[in-house]
């Protein structure tokens, strides 16, 4: 049985799919992964078949629309959707054609955002099982801790369900044109809002999330499985540089600061805030360059500039982790058992910022447009001095480390597509 896994987005969207692919392959499924062309070598190097797509996700995020999306979303998420829609429309023709080609020999289609509605159209046309993966809870629910934008943030309320459907409407505005172009091409009836919302609720969903961070809601519509996080810890040939090891050994644990795939129109300004905040808080730091290109040749001796390192190796050695709040980085920081602070730029990142505070493992979260030397220095100081935060982070890390999310996800997927006989079907 051939399972096609679609993973469109940044590294944080692709990496957990690699983990799921490994679990499925070990269980006897044939697996291929569709993702941006800039991830081709990584996917194939990990031993998986790559389903070709021409979009370069790094270039897309560095484009004018990508930068505007990131910068606008922190202040006004609705305004930011305009630039996300522009990015989607710019690549939709090629992506739709490539999706059709990739899905042709797949027995099961597994998709995440943003290509979920296009994958749903192909599955509908050709009668293929379709399962969605999600790394943030986004189905309508009355529970505020499971709502990205709860109307009632302090207590369960039906108004949070209403807010969930409003959120679906805003999400639908992004892939609407691309989806209906594909549906028309396939001879299917075009979708309006309710067609999209119905598929959103009814498509079986695998949540690559821990039940300790996102307890399943009893009012989520459709079939859902919260499995535990999907961690891919295969480092390939990566080894820490002598310079990095020497820095780690030269003093107390540093604070990591990195914003992953979030690009910036002012990398030097962002880096200066980070450097000054570390100095003000009196902490050593490791600054990840990332897609924001936070790099300089004249950093203070107590700050190390990092090209990259596996989170599972690096984060447990940190005094705290400051990051953008992508779902994958958030999961890695929580598993490491160290305090965290999220500088939320866009999309689901404000949710994870709020959720880490609710869990008691973060002192605060900082919207990107409110990032300053003072706000960051205060957060760093709290992370390294608050014993309660440190203990709660350590306790949560141990719980997450004890989970086996990939194994649970493989079992749940088998049940979604075939019931008790899925194991023999996988081996066919």
Protein Blocks (a to p, Z undefined) as FASTA:
>chain_A
ZZddddeddfklmmmmmmmmmmmmmnopacdddddfklmmmmmmnopacdddfbdfklmm
mmmklmmmmmmmmmmmmlmmmmmmmmmmmmmmmmmmmmmmmmmmpcbdcdddfklmmmmm
mmmmnopacddddfbdfbdcfbfklcfbafblmbccfklmmmmmmmmmmmmmmmmmmmmm
mmmmnopacddfklmmmmmmmmccdddbdfklmccdfkbgcjdddebjaddfbekjaccd
fklmmmmmnmccdddddehjaccfblmlmmmmmmmmmmmnopacdddfbjnopacfkbcf
kbccdfbdcfklmmmmpgbdcdehiaklmmmmmmnopacddddfbhjlmmmmmmmmmnop
afbdcdfklgcfklmmmmmmmmmmmmklmmmmmmmmmmmmmpcfklmmmmmmmmmmnojm
lmmmmmZZ
